């Protein structure tokens, strides 16, 4: 769970915005991090989405079953006063420069899911409805939660067979976490104690929390302080990649590509295990980790 929280934290801080060229030659590279949480029921996926929606600078929470393609992008309506056609923004456009949390991602319709292909890579939404043709900015991070095909993860099947999502959509996620409900006595006891303490009296609960924090010597940030820390970091910290980190990124990408070359008897079969999208994901995550530390440079330990 600590790795999941670290990945979501990188998503909250984001990466450095990159624009190359000027005018018509201008090219923008995505600086938003997309995360997919896939796992068994009851492993607190929805709780993570709810909390991220609260602390994100701009957050929208929606459910896959109750979301349509029109509700996610934009829809046409008539103005009651002038009777003119008006374009109303959807969830992805409203969460521009923020995070859009989508629960029950696997239950989303195909038409609504196909909209995300453009949003998750080009960061725009193209509209051509009722004579209105425009392109809206949707520079949003996607935090999605989904269940496996059989509701629970089947260890006898591969990851692709368990996740009922098209490969073109899976490749657009920077991080994919498998959250499995496995019995572990120490974690189960800690979780059970936390849930039982929620039903204690408020004063008793605060005393027990203060005593536990003092024993563990943990420095706690309030939600408001955490939100201000994220906002200030995104605005003022723009880390640059050092030469050492760049060499480590290149070597890591080449190593991932070489994993696809397998010796099968006398013939050599090649399968693609990494694409340039994975290299860009590594760069974004490295910049996010450096921004968390308020470091002006991306060091080798961030890669």
Buried (B, 14 or more C-beta within 10 A) or exposed (E): EEEBEBBBBBBBBBBBEBEEEEEEEEEBBBBBBBBBBBBBEEBBBBEBBBBBBEBBBEBBBBBBEEBBBBBBBBBBEEEEEEEEEEBEBBBBBBBBBBBBBBBBBBBBEEEBBBBBEBBBBBBBBEBEBEEEEEEBEBBBBBBBBBBBBEEBBEEEEEEEEBBBBEEEBBEBBBBBBBBEEEEEEEEEEEEEEEEEEEEEEEEEEEEEEEEEEEEEEEEEEEEEEBBEBBEEBBEEBBBEBBEBBBEBBEEBBEEBBEEEEEEEEEEEEEEEBBEEBBBBBBBBBBBBBBBBEEBEEBBBEBB
